[in-house]
């Protein structure tokens, strides 16, 4: 393939990814998918984005828009078209019936019902299949969906706000806001990407947060609030409990009795766990049963440390405020057991750095984790 053709494939694959991203907040637990149909002379004749409630897949939407112009055209799809009967007929059948001559797609679908089978069905029908363009970007776009299938649990993204010296508050009992307005806006954008937000009981007692998605962007399901509260200290008059009937709220605890009954009467989903939320594998398995594909962890140092120690962090973001708190009592970002030797430290790869007002966001993925 000459460089001009490669550039065209990159351009339209990037467009398919942009269309797929329109489904953020609208597709979980399904994947983000976008499709562009390009006819002769590089003319776009159809486009489509998938949304869960819309049911119709991106490829079919784009083909319907293209009509007869799809015959002999190239379809750029952000994720391998499915070839099995689910809620809808196979997208591969639709592409074949429309007379598509060529399909360009960056990655296979991690769902074992699909993986590789869609590409094979297209090739068997005589359609040229090109895979690989924008592979890293496509994988990152659907990292939550990939984790769901490859690891069998929700994707875990730990997000912390900290001072330059790694402190998350003045003390463990004082609510401390470190982030600028711009950084707080960024946090709302992050929340919009996720199905659930998770904190510990201490954060509820100290900050009395509402834990809502205030991005203003559309979402299919409300953001589920999850609290790890072993001793069930969550106040009944807290914002989370008072709004539990409107916004799903789950508490993991080892405590039973009147306190648990009271929370349940207020609409809280109380899940009993002998380890009181400290068995994170159990927590994630319960969330998966509720079709929660991704979790944003915004807890304090104890919760962050427990996910670090358990090796259950898929992505980490720390938003640093350009201040130094100091002192011996101010809590660090991560508690828990920590690393006994430097080789056990959590090392990040694929690190990105961005500015939000005066604050600095550092985001990366554990070096030892498989790229999803």
N, C-alpha and C positions, 0 to 999 in steps of 0.2 A: 504494500500500500504506500502511495507517495505521501509526502508531507502535507500537501493540500487536503487530501482525503482524511488524513489523521486529524488535522486541525478542525475539519468539518465535524468529524465524529466527536471530538472533544467538546466543541461548541454546543452541539445539540444534546449530548449526554448531560452537560451541565444544565441545560435548559430543563431536561427531564428531572434532574435532581431538584431544581428550583420549584418545579411544579409539585414534586412529591412533598417538599417541605411545607406546602400549604396545608397539609393534613396534620401538622403538629397539634396535639391536643384533641384531635378528632378521630383518630384511627385505632388507638390501643384497644385491645391487645393484638391488633393486626399490624402489618407493616406500612410504612410510608411508600407510596408508589406514584410516579408521574410518568407520562408517556407523550412523545411528540412524533407525529407522522410527517415525514419530509418527502415531498415528491420531486419531480424533475427540476433541475436548476436550483436545488437547495431551497425550494419554497415550502414553508410550513403549511400543511393542509388540514391538520387536526391536532388538538392538544387535550389532555385529560389529567385530572388529579383525583385520587381515591379518597373518599371519606366513608367511615364505617356506616353511618346512617343512610348515606346515599346508595350503599350496597354495590352499585355498578362499578366495575373496576376501571382503572385509568385507561387501560388499553382499549376497552370497549367504548368509553366516552370519546376517546381520540378517533377511533375508527368510525364512529357514527358521525362525527364532525367532518371527517374526510370524505365519506361516501365512496363513490367510484374512483376518486383520486387516490385512494389507498392502493389500488392495483399497481404493482410494480414499484411501490414506494419503500422507503426505509422507516422502520419503527425504532425509535430510541426509547428504551424503557429503563427505569432506574433500578429495577429488581427483576430477576428471572420470572417470566410469565408462568403462571401455574397451569398444570396439565391435568389436574384432578377435579372431580365434581365436589364442590363445597356448597356454599350458599348460592353460588352462581356457576354456570357452565365454565369449562376450561377456557382461559384467555388464549391459550395456544390454538384452540379450534377457531376462535374468532379471527386471529391473525392469519391463519391459513386460509379460511374461507374468504377473507377480504382480498386475498391475492398479494399480501405483503411479500416482497422479494428478499428483504434483508432485515435482520434484527440486530441492533447494537445494544448491549447491556453490560454494565460493569461487573456485577457479581451474581453468583448463584443465590437462590433463596435458601436460608439455613433450615427451613422447615423440612424435615425428612420426607414429608409427603410430596414435596416439590423438587428438592435439591437435585439438580442435574437432569431431572426428568423432563422439565419444560424445554430446555435446550435440545435434548435428544428428539423430542416430538417435532420440533421445528425443523431440525436437520433432516429427519426422516421424510418430511414433507417437501424437501428440496429447497428450504429457505436457508440462505447464508446467515450464520450466527457469528457475531464478533463480540467477544467478551474482554473485559479488562480496562477500557478507558474510564478514568476517574474512579478507579477501584477503591482507593483509600477514602475518598470523599463519600462514596456510596455506602461503604461499610460503617463509617462514622454516623451517617444519617440514620441508619437502622441498627445502631449498636444495642439499643434496648430490646428490640425484637430478636436480634441474634442471641443475646444473652438468655432470653426466655427459652429459646430452643436448644442452644448449645450447653448451657449450664443448668437448665431446668429450674430456674428461679428468677425473681425480678432483678433487674439491673440496679446496682447500688452506687449512687453518686453522693459522696460526702462533701458538704459545703460548710466552710467555717469563715467567720470574720475574726481577724486578729490584728493586734498591734505588730509593729516591726519586730518586737522581741518575743512574738509568739504567744502573747497573753490574750485571752478572749473576754476578760472582764476585770474589774478592779478587785473583786473577791467573789467567792462562790455563792454569796447570798445577796449580791447587788446587781440589779439589772443595769447593763452597760451597753449603750449604743455606740458602736465604733465607726460604722460606715457612713459615707456621704450620701446625699440624696441620689446621686447618679448610681452609686453602688447598690442602693436599695432598689432602684428601678431594675437593675440587672438581676437582682435576686428574684423579683417578680417574673421576669422573663424566663428564668430557670424553672421556677415553680410551674409555669405554664407547660413546660415540656414533660412533666412527671405526673404519674397517676396517684402517688402518695407522698406525704411528707412525714418524717419521723423525728421525734425528739424523746428525751427522757423526762421522768417525773419532776426532776429538779428544775428543769427549764420551765415547766408549767408553773411551779410554785413561785419562781423568781420573776419571770417575765410576763406571765399571764397572756401568752400570745393568742392570736386568732388563727394563724396558720392558713391563710386563704390565698388564692391566686387573684391578685389585684392588677394583673397585666392589662386587663380590658380586652383580651383576645378571646375568641370563641373556643369553648371546649365541650366535648361530648358528655363527659362525666365530671362530677365535682371532684376536687382534690381531696383525697381521703387523708384524714389526720390520724397518725399512729403514735401512741404514747407507750413507752416502756417504763412501767411503774411497779416495780416489785412489791413495794410495801403499801401500794394504793394510797398515795398521799395527794392525788389529784383533787383539788377542791371542787365541791359540787357547784359552787358559785363561780367557777372559772369560766372564761369566755368559751373555751372548748366544750365544756359540758352544757352550758346554757344554749349553745347553738347546735348541739348534736343531732337534733331532730331534722335540721335543715341541711347539715353537712356531715357526711359519714365520719364517725370518730371511733377508733378502736383502741382499747387499752389492754395491754398484756400484763398480767399480774399473777402472783402466787397466792394472793390473799382472797379469801372468801368471807361471806358474812354480810352484815348490814351495809357496809360501805360499797361493796360490789353491787348489791341489790339496788341501792339508791342510784348508782350510776346507770345501771340498766334501765331503771324506771324513767331516767331522763333521756333515754335513747342511745346511750353509749353501748357499743358492742364490746363486752368484757370477755376476753379469752384467758382462760386459766392455764397457767404454765408453771410447773413445779419450780423452775428456775427464775420465775418472775421477769421474763423478757430477756434474760441473759443467754438463753439458748437461741442465738440468732438464726441458726439453720431452721429451727422450728418456726420462728417468727416469719422468715421469708417464705417457708412452705405454706403457712396459713394465708399469707398475702397472695401467693400464687393461686390458691384455691378460689380467691375472690377476683381472679383475673386482673390483678395488679401487676403490670409489666415492669414498672420502674418505681424506684423510691429515692427521694431526695432526703438525705439525712442532714438535719440542721440542729442536732442535739449538741450538748456541751461536751466537755473534755472526756467524761466517763463514757458516753455513748460513742464518740468518735474513736476513743482508744479501744473499745470493745470490738468495733468493726475492724480496726487495724490488726488487733491481736488475732482475730478469727480469720484473717486473710480474705475478707468479704468486701473489700473496696474495689469497685470496677473503675471508678473515676474519682478524682479528688480536686476540689477547688478551694483555695484559700484566698480571701480578699483581704489584703493588708492595708490598714490605715496607716498613714505616715506619722505615727506617734510611738512613743516608748513609754510603757507603764512602769516596768520595773517592780521591785519589791519581792518578798518571799511568799506572800499569801495570794497574789494574783494567779489564778489558774492558767496553766498552759493549754494549748490547743488539744493535745492528746494526753490522756491519762492511761490507765491500764498497765499491763506488764511492760510494754515497751520492748526495745531491743537490748539483749544482754551483751551482744557484740556488734560492732558497726556493720558487719556483713548481714546482720538480721534487720537492718534499718529498711524502711519502706522507701524504695527508690523509684522515681518517676521517669517515664519515657514519654515521647510525643508531647513535650511540654510547650504550652503556649502562654504568652504574657500579654495582658491588655490593660488599658487604663479606663477607669470609670470616675471621672472627676479627678479628685486627688488620690483615689485609691488604686491599688495595683492588684489585679487578679492573676494568680498563677494556677493553671489547670494542667493536669497530666494524668497519665494512666500508670498503674503499677508496672514496673519493668518486667516482672515475672509473669504477668497475666497474658493470656493469649489475646491477640488482636481479634476483636469480634467482627 
